[in-house]
């Protein structure tokens, strides 16, 4: 049974565009995971398929209503070990430890916040937790949902090409490829930027030691 990511959003095409590319697409083709983008408007009422309204007490912007979100989560929730996450700017910041923890669930339901917020009762009574991907505000929760799905997917056996890719985490150590030397012009000076000699030594033990010393924590 593949790991399921059910993303509830008013812009499903944003999610599908990313999920249909690269590692996520290949993993889905192998049957290792499944990403579904659900249009929140499918659970709205009325001919205009409205999912938001003005906040009580006044204030700018519109707020996503409770009922469509609650109905959507109930509809997509499976029978396995499931976790429902609301993406919002005020949520606790997502970490690599969270990615490892969430990989233990058979299904993740990711609710994409939008506009000026989501009815507070979603956080209190529908979501199991509330997460953000950083100390800043985005237009909506689609990008955070995809970040979390990507990070969790990397933890699943078979999704990445090699065990090392998972353990080292891309970007945590310096990487080089051909050519061995490049000329870089800085103002009036030309600098030769070369690959560190240790990577050309063929001594795998020394290379591993060097890489560990260069890790960015």
MOQUIWO-V780935 format. One record per pair of residues at least 24 apart in sequence whose ideal C-beta (glycine too) atoms are under 8 Angstrom apart, sorted by the first residue. I is the first residue (numbers start at 0). J is the second residue. Records with the same first field share a line. If there is no record, write none. Layout:
I->J, J
This chain:
0->79, 105
1->27, 30, 31, 32, 33
2->31, 32, 33, 102, 104, 105, 106, 107, 151, 152, 155
3->32, 33, 34, 35, 77, 105, 106, 107
4->32, 33, 34, 35, 106, 107, 109, 148, 151, 152
5->35, 37, 75, 106, 107, 108, 109
6->34, 35, 36, 37, 109, 111, 141, 144, 145, 148
7->37, 39, 68, 71, 72, 75, 108, 109, 110, 111
8->36, 37, 38, 39, 111, 113, 139, 140, 141, 144
9->38, 39, 40, 50, 111, 113, 139
10->111, 139, 141
11->36, 37, 38
12->36
13->141
14->141, 144, 145
17->145
18->145, 148
22->149, 152, 153, 158, 159
23->148, 149, 152
26->152, 155, 157, 158
29->157
31->155, 156, 157, 158
32->152, 155, 158
34->148
35->75
37->71, 74, 75
39->63, 67, 68, 71
40->67
41->71
42->66, 67, 68, 70, 71, 74
43->67
51->113, 114
54->115, 116
58->115
59->115
60->114, 115, 116
61->114, 115
62->114, 115, 116, 117, 118
63->112, 113, 114, 116, 117, 118, 121
64->118
65->118, 120, 121, 125
68->110, 117, 118, 121, 125
69->121, 124, 125
71->110
72->108, 110, 125
75->108
76->106, 108
77->105, 106
79->104, 105, 106
80->104, 105, 106
81->105, 106, 107, 108
82->106, 107, 108, 127, 128
83->107, 108, 110, 125, 126, 127
84->108, 109, 110, 126, 127, 128, 129, 130, 147
85->110, 112, 117, 121, 122, 125, 126, 128, 129, 130, 140
86->110, 111, 112, 129, 130, 131, 132, 140, 143, 144, 147
87->112, 116, 117, 122, 129, 130, 131, 140
88->112, 131, 135, 136, 137
89->129, 131
90->128, 129, 130, 131
91->128, 129, 130, 131
92->130, 131, 132, 133, 134
93->130, 131, 132, 143, 146, 147, 150
95->150, 168
97->130, 147
98->147, 150, 151, 153, 154
99->154
101->147, 151
102->151, 154, 155
107->147, 148, 151
109->140, 144, 147, 148
110->140
111->139, 140, 141, 143, 144
112->139, 140
113->138, 139, 140
114->139
167->210, 214
170->215
171->214, 215
172->210, 213, 214, 215
173->213
